[in-house]
Amino acid sequence: MPQLYLNRKDIKHDFKKLMQTRLNRDLYHKLMDNLPVSIRAKLGISIWEGFDLVRVDGREADNIFEIALVSKTEKKIIYYNQVIIVSDVFLNARPATQILLWRTVDPQYKGLTTGLAEKIFFEYIIETYDIIMSDNSQTEQGMFFWQTRLLQAIDKGLFAYLYDYLKGGVTQAQSPNA
């Protein structure tokens, strides 16, 4: 079930591997040492020289893959998305996923990160999985991200559902008001 971060201290603790320069660089090296595959061309995006959008499979566990926008010249992560493949006994479809998402707030990278999460969500992750479940860990911006994706999915004619984890029930959201 999603965890809403209300305390900045919790956000700093759980996201510090990306927010602190040294830890971000350490994670960059861990990702790059695990045979990343560039997905930039698959998404058809052009990014600045010295940067790449990569996917790393199974670094932490067999059911986890990571997507990162990396600066190879600065050896750091600009955008990070951890996708956890979740099997659910109530949902009969390709595995659902949960996403832990982070991007730098440094304004010099705004041109790289603007719209990137949406593009990855709709043109990469949703192309592979039938069901996308909300993040396990959300900041207030994370809640906004999911509300926006739900509205965009409805607008694109995709099916959007609200899932009651405790009861195993699914209700279709047929309009923005739902």
Contact map, one row per residue, 1 for C-alpha under 8 A:
1110000000000000000000000000000000000000000000000000000000000000000000000000000000000000000000000000000000000000000000000000000000000001000000000000000000000000000010000000000000
1111000000000000000000000000000000000000000000000000000000000000000000000000000000000000000000000000000000000000000000000000000000000111110000000000000000000000000000000000000000
1111100000000000000000000000000000000000000000000000000000000000000000000000000000000000000000000000000000000000000000000000000000000011110000000000000000000000000000000000000000
0111110000000000000000000000000000000000000000000000000000000000000000000000000000000000000000000000000000000000000000000000000000000000111100000000000000000000000000000000000000
0011111101100000000000000000000000000000000000000000000000000000000000000000000000000000000000000000000000000000000000000000000000000000111100000000000000000000000000000000000000
0001111101000000000000000000000000000000000000000000000000000000000000000000000000000000000000000000000000000000000000000000000000000000001100000000000000000000000000000000000000
0000111111100000000000000000000000000000000000000000000000000000000000000000000000000000000000000000000000000000000000000000000000000000000000000000000000000000000000000000000000
0000111111110000000000000000000000000000000000000000000000000000000000000000000000000000000000000000000000000000000000000000000000000000000000000000000000000000000000000000000000
0000001111111000000000000000000000000000000000000000000000000000000000000000000000000000000000000000000000000000000000000000000000000000000000000000000000000000000000000000000000
0000111111111100000000000000000000000000000000000000000000000000000000000000000000000000000000000000000000000000000000000000000000000000000000000000000000000000000000000000000000
0000101111111111000000000000000000000000000000000000000000000000000000000000000000000000000000000000000000000000000000000000000000000000001000000000000000000000000000000000000000
0000000111111111001000000000000000000000000000000000000000000000000000000000000000000000000000000000000000000000000000000000000000000000000000000000000000000000000000000000000000
0000000011111111000000000000000000000000000000000000000000000000000000000000000000000000000000000000000000000000000000000000000000000000000000000000000000000000000000000000000000
0000000001111111100000000000000000000000000000000000000000000000000000000000000000000000000000000000000000000000000000000000000000000000000000000000000000000000000000000000000000
0000000000111111111000000000000000000000000000000000000000000000000000000000000000000000000000000000010000000000000000000000000000000000000000000000000000000000000000000000000000
0000000000111111111100100000000000000000000000000000000000000000000000000000000000000000000000000000000000000000000000000000000000000000000000000000000000000000000000000000000000
0000000000000111111100110010000000000000000000000000000000000000000000000000000000000000000000000000000000000000000000000000000000000000000000000000000000000000000000000000000000
0000000000000011111110110010000000000000000000000000000000000000000000000000100000000000000000000000010000000000000000000000000000000000000000000000000000000000000000000000000000
0000000000010011111110110000000000000000000000000000000000000000000000000000000000000000000000000000000100000000000000000000000000000000000000000000000000000000000000000000000000
0000000000000001111111110000000000000000000000000000000000000000000000000000000000000000000000000000000000000000000000000000000000000000000000000000000000000000000000000000000000
0000000000000000011111111000000000000000000000000000000000000000000000000001000000000000000000000000000000000000000000000000000000000000000000000000000000000000000000000000000000
0000000000000000000111111100000000000000000000000000000000000000000000000000000000000000000000000000000000000000000000000000000000000000000000000000000000000000000000000000000000
0000000000000001111111111110000000000000000000000000000000000000000000000000000000000000000000000000000000000000000000000000000000000000000000000000000000000000000000000000000000
0000000000000000111111111111000000000000000000000000000000000000000000000001100000000000000000000000000000000000000000000000000000000000000000000000000000000000000000000000000000
0000000000000000000011111111100000000000000000000000000000000000000000000011100000000000000000000000000000000000000000000000000000000000000000000000000000000000000000000000000000
0000000000000000000001111111110000000000000000000000000000000000000000000000000000000000000000000000000000000000000000000000000000000000000000000000000000000000000000000000000000
0000000000000000110000111111111000000000000000000000000000000000000000000000100000000000000000000000000000000000000000000000000000000000000000000000000000000000000000000000000000
0000000000000000000000011111111100000000000000000000000000000000000001000011100000000000000000000000000000000000000000000000000000000000000000000000000000000000000000000000000000
0000000000000000000000001111111110000000000000000000000000000000000000000010000000000000000000000000000000000000000000000000000000000000000000000000000000000000000000000000000000
0000000000000000000000000111111111000000000000000000000000000000000000000000000000000000000000000000000000000000000000000000000000000000000000000000000000000000000000000000000000
0000000000000000000000000011111111110000000000000000000100100000000000000000000000000000000000000000000000000000000000000000000000000000000000000000000000000000000000000000000000
0000000000000000000000000001111111110000000000000000000000000000000000000000000000000000000000000000000000000000000000000000000000000000000000000000000000000000000000000000000000
0000000000000000000000000000111111110000000000000000000000000000000000000000000000000000000000000000000000000000000000000000000000000000000000000000000000000000000000000000000000
0000000000000000000000000000011111110000000000000000000100100000000000000000000000000000000000000000000000000000000000000000000000000000000000000000000000000000000000000000000000
0000000000000000000000000000001111111000000000000000000100000000000000000000000000000000000000000000000000000000000000000000000000000000000000000000000000000000000000000000000000
0000000000000000000000000000001111111100000000000000011110000000000000000000000000000000000000000000000000000000000000000000000000000000000000000000000000000000000000000000000000
0000000000000000000000000000000000111110000000000000011100000000000000000000000000000000000000000000000000000000000000000000000000000000000000000000000000000000000000000000000000
0000000000000000000000000000000000011111100000000001111000000000000000000000000000000000000000000000000000000000000000000000000000000000000000000000000000000000000000000000000000
0000000000000000000000000000000000001111111000000000111000000000000000000000000000000000000000000000000000000000000000000000000000000000000000000000000000000000000000000000000000
0000000000000000000000000000000000000111111111000001110000000000000000000000000000000000000000000000000000000000000000000000000000000000000000000000000000000000000000000000000000
0000000000000000000000000000000000000111111111000000000000000000000000000000000000000000000000000000000000000000000000000000000000000000000000000000000000000000000000000000000000
0000000000000000000000000000000000000011111100000000000000000000000000000000000000000000000000000000000000000000000000000000000000000000000000000000000000000000000000000000000000
0000000000000000000000000000000000000011111110000000000000000000000000000000000000000000000000000000000000000000000000110011000000000000000000000000000000000000000000000000000000
0000000000000000000000000000000000000001111111000000000000000000000000000000000000000000000000000000000000000000000000000000000000000000000000000000000000000000000000000000000000
0000000000000000000000000000000000000001101111100000000000000000000000000000000000000000000000000000000000000000000000000000000000000000000000000000000000000000000000000000000000
0000000000000000000000000000000000000001100111110000000000000000000000000000000000000000000000000000000000000000000000000000000000000000000000000000000000000000000000000000000000
0000000000000000000000000000000000000000000011111011000000000000000000000000000000000000000000000000000000000001000000000000000000000000000000000000000000000000000000000000000000
0000000000000000000000000000000000000000000001111110000000000000000000000000000000000000000000000000000000000001000000000000000000000000000000000000000000000000000000000000000000
0000000000000000000000000000000000000000000000111110000000000000000000000000000000000000000000000000000000000000000000000000000000000000000000000000000000000000000000000000000000
0000000000000000000000000000000000000000000000011111000000000000000000111000000000000000000000000000000000000000000000000000000000000000000000000000000000000000000000000000000000
0000000000000000000000000000000000000000000000111111100000000000000011111000000000000000000000000000000000000000000000000000000000000000000000000000000000000000000000000000000000
0000000000000000000000000000000000000101000000100111110000000000000011110000000000000000000000000000000000000000000000000000000000000000000000000000000000000000000000000000000000
0000000000000000000000000000000000000111000000000011111000000000001111000000000000000000000000000000000000000000000000000000000000000000000000000000000000000000000000000000000000
0000000000000000000000000000000000011111000000000001111100000000001111000000000000000000000000000000000000000000000000000000000000000000000000000000000000000000000000000000000000
0000000000000000000000000000000000011110000000000000111110000000111100000000000000000000000000000000000000000000000000000000000000000000000000000000000000000000000000000000000000
0000000000000000000000000000001001111000000000000000011111100000111000000000000000000000000000000000000000000000000000000000000000000000000000000000000000000000000000000000000000
0000000000000000000000000000000000010000000000000000001111100101110000000000000000000000000000000000000000000000000000000000000000000000000000000000000000000000000000000000000000
0000000000000000000000000000000000000000000000000000000111111111100000000000000000000000000000000000000000000000000000000000000000000000000000000000000000000000000000000000000000
0000000000000000000000000000001001000000000000000000000111111101100000000000000000000000000000000000000000000000000000000000000000000000000000000000000000000000000000000000000000
0000000000000000000000000000000000000000000000000000000001111101000000000000000000000000000000000000000000000000000000000000000000000000000000000000000000000000000000000000000000
0000000000000000000000000000000000000000000000000000000001111111000000000000000000000000000000000000000000000000000000000000000000000000000000000000000000000000000000000000000000
0000000000000000000000000000000000000000000000000000000011111111100000000000000000000000000000000000000000000000000000000000000000000000000000000000000000000000000000000000000000
0000000000000000000000000000000000000000000000000000000001001111100000000000000000011100000000000000000000000000000000000000000000000000000000000000000000000000000000000000000000
0000000000000000000000000000000000000000000000000000000011111111110000000000000001111000000000000000000000000000000000000000000000000000000000000000000000000000000000000000000000
0000000000000000000000000000000000000000000000000000001111100111111000000000000001110000000000000000000000000000000000000000000000000000000000000000000000000000000000000000000000
0000000000000000000000000000000000000000000000000000001110000001111100000000000111100000000000000000000000000000000000000000000000000000000000000000000000000000000000000000000000
0000000000000000000000000000000000000000000000000000111100000000111110000000000111100000000000000000000000000000000000000000000000000000000000000000000000000000000000000000000000
0000000000000000000000000000000000000000000000000000111000000000011111000000111110000000000000000000000000000000000000000000000000000000000000000000000000000000000000000000000000
0000000000000000000000000000000000000000000000000011110000000000001111100000111100000000000000000000000000000000000000000000000000000000000000000000000000000000000000000000000000
0000000000000000000000000001000000000000000000000011110000000000000111110011111000000000000000000000000000000000000000000000000000000000000000000000000000000000000000000000000000
0000000000000000000000000000000000000000000000000111000000000000000011111111110000000000000000000000000000000000000000000000000000000000000000000000000000000000000000000000000000
0000000000000000000000000000000000000000000000000111000000000000000001111111000000000000000000000000000000000000000000000000000000000000000000000000000000000000000000000000000000
0000000000000000000000000000000000000000000000000110000000000000000000111110000000000000000000000000000000000000000000000000000000000000000000000000000000000000000000000000000000
0000000000000000000000000000000000000000000000000000000000000000000000111111000000000000000000000000000000000000000000000000000000000000000000000000000000000000000000000000000000
0000000000000000000000001001100000000000000000000000000000000000000001111111100000000000000000000000000000000000000000000000000000000000000000000000000000000000000000000000000000
0000000000000000000010011001000000000000000000000000000000000000000001110111110000000000000000000000000000000000000000000000000000000000000000000000000000000000000000000000000000
0000000000000000010000011011000000000000000000000000000000000000000111100011111100000000000000000000000000000000000000000000000000000000000000000000000000000000000000000000000000
0000000000000000000000000000000000000000000000000000000000000000000111100001111100000000000000000000001100001000100000000000000000000000000000000000000000000000000000000000000000
0000000000000000000000000000000000000000000000000000000000000000000111000000111110000000000000000000111100000000100000000000000000000000000000000000000000000000000000000000000000
0000000000000000000000000000000000000000000000000000000000000000011110000000111111000000000000000000111000000000000000000000000000000000000000000000000000000000000000000000000000
0000000000000000000000000000000000000000000000000000000000000000011100000000001111100000000000000011110000000000000000000000000000000000000000000000000000000000000000000000000000
0000000000000000000000000000000000000000000000000000000000000001111000000000000111110000000000000011100000000000000000000000000000000000000000000000000000000000000000000000000000
0000000000000000000000000000000000000000000000000000000000000001111000000000000011111000000000001111000000000000000000000000000000000000000000000000000000000000000000000000000000
0000000000000000000000000000000000000000000000000000000000000011100000000000000001111100000000001110000000000000000000000000000000000000000000000000000000000000000000000000000000
0000000000000000000000000000000000000000000000000000000000000011000000000000000000111110000000111100000000000000000000000000000000000000000000000000000000000000000000000000000000
0000000000000000000000000000000000000000000000000000000000000010000000000000000000011111000000111100000000000000000000000000000000000000000000000000000000000000000000000000000000
0000000000000000000000000000000000000000000000000000000000000000000000000000000000001111100000110000000000000000000000000000000000000000000000000000000000000000000000000000000000
0000000000000000000000000000000000000000000000000000000000000000000000000000000000000111111100110000000000000000000000000000000000000000000000000000000000000000000000000000000000
0000000000000000000000000000000000000000000000000000000000000000000000000000000000000011111100000000000000000000000000000000000000000000000000000000000000000000000000000000000000
0000000000000000000000000000000000000000000000000000000000000000000000000000000000000001111100000000000000000000000000000000000000000000000000000000000000000000000000010000000000
0000000000000000000000000000000000000000000000000000000000000000000000000000000000000001111110000000000000000000000000000000000000000000000000000000000000000000000000000000000000
0000000000000000000000000000000000000000000000000000000000000000000000000000000000000001111111000000000000000000000000000000000000000000000000000000000000000000000000000000000000
0000000000000000000000000000000000000000000000000000000000000000000000000000000000000000001111110000000000000000000000000000000001100000000000000000000000000000000000000000000000
0000000000000000000000000000000000000000000000000000000000000000000000000000000000000000000111110000000000000000000000000000000011100000000000000000000000000000000000000000000000
0000000000000000000000000000000000000000000000000000000000000000000000000000000000001111000011111000000000000000000000000000000011100000000000000000000000000000000000000000000000
0000000000000000000000000000000000000000000000000000000000000000000000000000000000001111000011111100000000000000000000000000000011111000000000000000000000000000000000000000000000
0000000000000000000000000000000000000000000000000000000000000000000000000000000000111100000000111110000000000000000000000000000010111000000000000000000000000000000000000000000000
0000000000000000000000000000000000000000000000000000000000000000000000000000000000111100000000011111000000000000000000000000000000011111000000000000000000000000000000000000000000
0000000000000000000000000000000000000000000000000000000000000000000000000000000011110000000000001111100000000000000000000000000000001111000000000000000000000000000000000000000000
0000000000000000000000000000000000000000000000000000000000000000000000000000000011100000000000000111110000000000000000000000000000000011110000000000000000000000000000000000000000
0000000000000000000000000000000000000000000000000000000000000000000000000000001111000000000000000011111000000000000000000000000000000010000001000000000000000000000000000000000000
0000000000000010010000000000000000000000000000000000000000000000000000000000001110000000000000000001111100000000000000000000000000000000000000000000000000000000000000000000000000
0000000000000000000000000000000000000000000000000000000000000000000000000000011100000000000000000000111110000000100000000000000000000000000000000000000000000000000000000000000000
0000000000000000001000000000000000000000000000000000000000000000000000000000011000000000000000000000011111001000000000000000000000000000000000000000000000000000000000000000000000
0000000000000000000000000000000000000000000000000000000000000000000000000000000000000000000000000000001111101100000000000000000000000000000000000000000000000000000000000000000000
0000000000000000000000000000000000000000000000000000000000000000000000000000000000000000000000000000000111111100000000000000000000000000000000000000000000000000000000000000000000
0000000000000000000000000000000000000000000000000000000000000000000000000000000000000000000000000000000011111100000000000000000000000000000000000000000000000000000000000000000000
0000000000000000000000000000000000000000000000000000000000000000000000000000000000000000000000000000000001111110000000000000000000000000000000000000000000000000000000000000000000
0000000000000000000000000000000000000000000000000000000000000000000000000000010000000000000000000000000111111111100000000000000000000000000000000000000000000000000000000000000000
0000000000000000000000000000000000000000000000000000000000000000000000000000000000000000000000000000000011111111110000000000000000000000000000000000000000000000000000000000000000
0000000000000000000000000000000000000000000000000000000000000000000000000000000000000000000000000000000000011111110000000000000000000000000000000000000000000000000000000000000000
0000000000000000000000000000000000000000000000110000000000000000000000000000000000000000000000000000000000001111110100000000000000000000000000000000000000000000000000000000000000
0000000000000000000000000000000000000000000000000000000000000000000000000000011000000000000000000000001000001111111110000000000000000000000000000000000000000000000000000000000000
0000000000000000000000000000000000000000000000000000000000000000000000000000000000000000000000000000000000000111111110000000000000000000000000000000000000000000000000000000000000
0000000000000000000000000000000000000000000000000000000000000000000000000000000000000000000000000000000000000000111111100000000000000000000000000000000000000000000000000000000000
0000000000000000000000000000000000000000000000000000000000000000000000000000000000000000000000000000000000000001111111110000000000000000000000000000000000000000000000000000000000
0000000000000000000000000000000000000000000000000000000000000000000000000000000000000000000000000000000000000000111111111000000000000000000000000000000000000000000000000000000000
0000000000000000000000000000000000000000000000000000000000000000000000000000000000000000000000000000000000000000001111111100000000000000000000000000100000000000000000000000000000
0000000000000000000000000000000000000000001000000000000000000000000000000000000000000000000000000000000000000000001111111111000000000000000000000000000000000000000000000000000000
0000000000000000000000000000000000000000001000000000000000000000000000000000000000000000000000000000000000000000000111111111100000000000000000000000000000000000000000000000000000
0000000000000000000000000000000000000000000000000000000000000000000000000000000000000000000000000000000000000000000011111111110000000000000000000000000000000000000000000000000000
0000000000000000000000000000000000000000000000000000000000000000000000000000000000000000000000000000000000000000000001111111111000000000000000000000000000000000000000000000000000
0000000000000000000000000000000000000000001000000000000000000000000000000000000000000000000000000000000000000000000000111111111000000000000000000000000000000000000000000000000000
0000000000000000000000000000000000000000001000000000000000000000000000000000000000000000000000000000000000000000000000111111111100000000000000000000000000000000000000000000000000
0000000000000000000000000000000000000000000000000000000000000000000000000000000000000000000000000000000000000000000000011111111110000000000000000000000000000000000000000000000000
0000000000000000000000000000000000000000000000000000000000000000000000000000000000000000000000000000000000000000000000001111111111110000000000000000000000000000000000000000000000
0000000000000000000000000000000000000000000000000000000000000000000000000000000000000000000000000000000000000000000000000111111111000000000000000000000000000000000000000000000000
0000000000000000000000000000000000000000000000000000000000000000000000000000000000000000000000000000000000000000000000000001111111000000000000000000000000000000000000000000000000
0000000000000000000000000000000000000000000000000000000000000000000000000000000000000000000001111000000000000000000000000000111111110000000000000000000000000000000000000000000000
0000000000000000000000000000000000000000000000000000000000000000000000000000000000000000000011110000000000000000000000000000011111110000000000000000000000000000000000000000000000
0000000000000000000000000000000000000000000000000000000000000000000000000000000000000000000011111000000000000000000000000000010011111000000000000000000000000000000000000000000000
0000000000000000000000000000000000000000000000000000000000000000000000000000000000000000000000011100000000000000000000000000010011111100000000000000000000000000000000000000000000
0000000000000000000000000000000000000000000000000000000000000000000000000000000000000000000000011110000000000000000000000000000000111110000000000000000000000000000000000000000000
0100000000000000000000000000000000000000000000000000000000000000000000000000000000000000000000000110000000000000000000000000000000011111000000000100000000000000000000000000000000
0110000000000000000000000000000000000000000000000000000000000000000000000000000000000000000000000111100000000000000000000000000000001111110001000000000000000000000000000000000000
1110000000000000000000000000000000000000000000000000000000000000000000000000000000000000000000000111000000000000000000000000000000000111110000000000000000000000000000000000000000
0111100000000000000000000000000000000000000000000000000000000000000000000000000000000000000000000001000000000000000000000000000000000011111000000000000000000000000000000000000000
0111100000000000000000000000000000000000000000000000000000000000000000000000000000000000000000000001000000000000000000000000000000000011111111100000000000000000000000000000000000
0001110000100000000000000000000000000000000000000000000000000000000000000000000000000000000000000000000000000000000000000000000000000000111111100000000000000000000000000000000000
0001110000000000000000000000000000000000000000000000000000000000000000000000000000000000000000000000000000000000000000000000000000000000011111110000000000000000000000000000000000
0000000000000000000000000000000000000000000000000000000000000000000000000000000000000000000000000000000000000000000000000000000000000000011111111000000000000000000000000000000000
0000000000000000000000000000000000000000000000000000000000000000000000000000000000000000000000000000100000000000000000000000000000000010011111111100000000000000000000000000000000
0000000000000000000000000000000000000000000000000000000000000000000000000000000000000000000000000000000000000000000000000000000000000000011111111110000000000000000000000000000000
0000000000000000000000000000000000000000000000000000000000000000000000000000000000000000000000000000000000000000000000000000000000000000000111111111000000000000000000000000000000
0000000000000000000000000000000000000000000000000000000000000000000000000000000000000000000000000000000000000000000000000000000000000000000011111111100000000000000000000000000000
0000000000000000000000000000000000000000000000000000000000000000000000000000000000000000000000000000000000000000000000000000000000000100000001111111110000000000000000000000000000
0000000000000000000000000000000000000000000000000000000000000000000000000000000000000000000000000000000000000000000000000000000000000000000000111111111000000000000000000000000000
0000000000000000000000000000000000000000000000000000000000000000000000000000000000000000000000000000000000000000000000000000000000000000000000011111111100000000000000000000000000
0000000000000000000000000000000000000000000000000000000000000000000000000000000000000000000000000000000000000000000001000000000000000000000000001111111110000000000000000000000000
0000000000000000000000000000000000000000000000000000000000000000000000000000000000000000000000000000000000000000000000000000000000000000000000000111111111000001000000000000000000
0000000000000000000000000000000000000000000000000000000000000000000000000000000000000000000000000000000000000000000000000000000000000000000000000011111111100000000000000000000100
0000000000000000000000000000000000000000000000000000000000000000000000000000000000000000000000000000000000000000000000000000000000000000000000000001111111110000000000000000000000
0000000000000000000000000000000000000000000000000000000000000000000000000000000000000000000000000000000000000000000000000000000000000000000000000000111111111111000000000000000000
0000000000000000000000000000000000000000000000000000000000000000000000000000000000000000000000000000000000000000000000000000000000000000000000000000011111111111000000000000111100
0000000000000000000000000000000000000000000000000000000000000000000000000000000000000000000000000000000000000000000000000000000000000000000000000000001111111100000000000000000000
0000000000000000000000000000000000000000000000000000000000000000000000000000000000000000000000000000000000000000000000000000000000000000000000000000000111111100000000000000000000
0000000000000000000000000000000000000000000000000000000000000000000000000000000000000000000000000000000000000000000000000000000000000000000000000000000011111110000000000000000000
0000000000000000000000000000000000000000000000000000000000000000000000000000000000000000000000000000000000000000000000000000000000000000000000000000000011111111000000000000000000
0000000000000000000000000000000000000000000000000000000000000000000000000000000000000000000000000000000000000000000000000000000000000000000000000000000011001111100000000001110000
0000000000000000000000000000000000000000000000000000000000000000000000000000000000000000000000000000000000000000000000000000000000000000000000000000010011000111110000000001110000
0000000000000000000000000000000000000000000000000000000000000000000000000000000000000000000000000000000000000000000000000000000000000000000000000000000000000011111000000111100000
0000000000000000000000000000000000000000000000000000000000000000000000000000000000000000000000000000000000000000000000000000000000000000000000000000000000000001111100000111100000
0000000000000000000000000000000000000000000000000000000000000000000000000000000000000000000000000000000000000000000000000000000000000000000000000000000000000000111110011110000000
0000000000000000000000000000000000000000000000000000000000000000000000000000000000000000000000000000000000000000000000000000000000000000000000000000000000000000011111111100000000
1000000000000000000000000000000000000000000000000000000000000000000000000000000000000000000000000000000000000000000000000000000000000000000000000000000000000000001111111000000000
0000000000000000000000000000000000000000000000000000000000000000000000000000000000000000000000000000000000000000000000000000000000000000000000000000000000000000000111110000000000
0000000000000000000000000000000000000000000000000000000000000000000000000000000000000000000000000000000000000000000000000000000000000000000000000000000000000000000111111000000000
0000000000000000000000000000000000000000000000000000000000000000000000000000000000000000010000000000000000000000000000000000000000000000000000000000000000000000001111111100000000
0000000000000000000000000000000000000000000000000000000000000000000000000000000000000000000000000000000000000000000000000000000000000000000000000000000000000000001110111110000000
0000000000000000000000000000000000000000000000000000000000000000000000000000000000000000000000000000000000000000000000000000000000000000000000000000000000000000111100011111000000
0000000000000000000000000000000000000000000000000000000000000000000000000000000000000000000000000000000000000000000000000000000000000000000000000000000000000000111000001111100000
0000000000000000000000000000000000000000000000000000000000000000000000000000000000000000000000000000000000000000000000000000000000000000000000000000000000000011110000000111110000
0000000000000000000000000000000000000000000000000000000000000000000000000000000000000000000000000000000000000000000000000000000000000000000000000000000001000011110000000011111101
0000000000000000000000000000000000000000000000000000000000000000000000000000000000000000000000000000000000000000000000000000000000000000000000000000000001000011000000000001111101
0000000000000000000000000000000000000000000000000000000000000000000000000000000000000000000000000000000000000000000000000000000000000000000000000000000001000000000000000000111111
0000000000000000000000000000000000000000000000000000000000000000000000000000000000000000000000000000000000000000000000000000000000000000000000000000001001000000000000000000111111
0000000000000000000000000000000000000000000000000000000000000000000000000000000000000000000000000000000000000000000000000000000000000000000000000000000000000000000000000000001111
0000000000000000000000000000000000000000000000000000000000000000000000000000000000000000000000000000000000000000000000000000000000000000000000000000000000000000000000000000111111
